[in-house]
Amino acid sequence: MIKPKFSEDQIVPASVASKTLGTVRRKAKQAPQFISENNKIESVILDYHQYEDLIVRLHKLEDDLFYQEVLRRIEDADSGKTKPIPLKDSMSKKEYEAYQKMDPDDIPDSELFED
């Protein structure tokens, strides 16, 4: 795992951070601030836009990994490496019956596709 790199001026003892939260928040707009307790980093204060960017990127990476795995499994099945499992066999009888009763037109296209 690659650990984040930061400078000493980004480390703030918890006791100082609690007394100077406004200053710590202002500094966090420029660079993350690492809150320490007993010489160990315990928390990080980020600018909201940095946090939002991290979350968006994380979700995109998770989606990308999911679709890569799906494609790998399809390729394995197509090449004969693995045997496909019928949908019916991957669900309980109750789940499969509910699936068969579903009307695909009940879900509007706007919920199926991103803009």
C-alpha positions as CSV (number, residue, x, y, z in Angstrom):
1,M,0.0,0.0,0.0
2,I,1.3,3.4,-0.9
3,K,1.1,5.7,2.1
4,P,0.4,9.4,1.6
5,K,3.3,11.8,1.8
6,F,3.0,15.1,3.7
7,S,5.2,17.7,5.4
8,E,5.6,18.4,9.0
9,D,3.6,21.6,8.8
10,Q,0.5,19.6,7.8
11,I,0.6,17.7,11.1
12,V,-1.4,19.3,13.9
13,P,-1.6,17.8,17.4
14,A,-5.3,17.2,18.4
15,S,-5.0,19.6,21.4
16,V,-3.9,22.4,19.0
17,A,-6.5,21.5,16.4
18,S,-9.3,21.7,18.9
19,K,-8.2,25.2,19.9
20,T,-7.5,26.5,16.4
21,L,-10.1,24.7,14.2
22,G,-10.6,27.8,12.0
23,T,-6.9,28.0,11.2
24,V,-6.8,24.2,10.5
25,R,-9.8,24.5,8.2
26,R,-8.3,27.4,6.2
27,K,-5.0,25.4,5.8
28,A,-7.0,22.4,4.7
29,K,-8.2,24.3,1.7
30,Q,-4.5,24.4,0.5
31,A,-3.4,20.9,1.7
32,P,-4.9,18.2,3.9
33,Q,-4.2,18.6,7.6
34,F,-3.3,15.5,9.6
35,I,-4.5,15.5,13.2
36,S,-2.2,13.5,15.5
37,E,-2.8,12.0,18.9
38,N,0.1,10.6,20.9
39,N,2.4,11.0,17.8
40,K,0.1,9.0,15.6
41,I,-2.1,10.3,12.8
42,E,-5.7,9.8,13.8
43,S,-7.7,12.1,11.4
44,V,-7.4,14.1,8.3
45,I,-9.2,17.4,7.5
46,L,-9.7,17.9,3.8
47,D,-11.3,20.7,1.8
48,Y,-14.7,19.5,0.8
49,H,-13.9,19.7,-3.0
50,Q,-10.9,17.4,-2.4
51,Y,-13.1,15.0,-0.5
52,E,-15.8,15.1,-3.2
53,D,-13.2,14.4,-5.9
54,L,-11.8,11.4,-4.0
55,I,-15.3,9.9,-3.5
56,V,-16.2,10.4,-7.2
57,R,-12.9,8.9,-8.3
58,L,-13.2,6.0,-5.9
59,H,-16.7,5.1,-7.2
60,K,-15.5,5.3,-10.8
61,L,-12.6,3.0,-10.0
62,E,-15.0,0.5,-8.3
63,D,-17.3,0.6,-11.3
64,D,-14.4,0.1,-13.6
65,L,-13.1,-2.9,-11.6
66,F,-16.6,-4.4,-11.6
67,Y,-17.0,-4.2,-15.3
68,Q,-13.5,-5.5,-15.9
69,E,-14.4,-8.6,-13.8
70,V,-17.6,-9.0,-15.7
71,L,-15.8,-8.9,-19.0
72,R,-13.2,-11.3,-17.8
73,R,-15.9,-13.8,-16.7
74,I,-17.6,-13.4,-20.1
75,E,-14.3,-14.0,-21.9
76,D,-13.6,-17.1,-19.8
77,A,-17.1,-18.5,-20.5
78,D,-16.8,-17.7,-24.3
79,S,-13.4,-19.4,-24.5
80,G,-14.6,-22.5,-22.6
81,K,-12.4,-21.8,-19.6
82,T,-15.4,-21.8,-17.3
83,K,-18.9,-23.1,-17.7
84,P,-21.7,-20.4,-17.6
85,I,-24.2,-20.8,-14.8
86,P,-27.8,-20.4,-15.9
87,L,-29.6,-17.5,-14.2
88,K,-32.2,-19.9,-12.8
89,D,-29.5,-21.9,-11.0
90,S,-28.0,-18.8,-9.4
91,M,-31.3,-17.7,-7.7
92,S,-33.6,-19.3,-5.2
93,K,-36.9,-20.6,-6.6
94,K,-38.7,-17.6,-5.0
95,E,-36.2,-15.1,-6.4
96,Y,-36.5,-16.6,-9.9
97,E,-40.3,-16.5,-9.9
98,A,-40.2,-12.9,-8.8
99,Y,-37.7,-12.2,-11.6
100,Q,-39.9,-13.9,-14.2
101,K,-42.9,-11.7,-13.1
102,M,-41.0,-8.5,-13.5
103,D,-42.1,-6.1,-16.3
104,P,-39.0,-4.5,-17.9
105,D,-41.1,-1.5,-18.8
106,D,-41.7,-0.7,-15.2
107,I,-38.3,0.9,-14.9
108,P,-38.0,4.1,-17.0
109,D,-35.0,4.5,-19.2
110,S,-33.9,7.5,-17.2
111,E,-33.2,5.2,-14.3
112,L,-31.4,2.7,-16.4
113,F,-29.0,5.0,-18.2
114,E,-26.8,7.9,-17.1
115,D,-27.2,11.3,-18.8
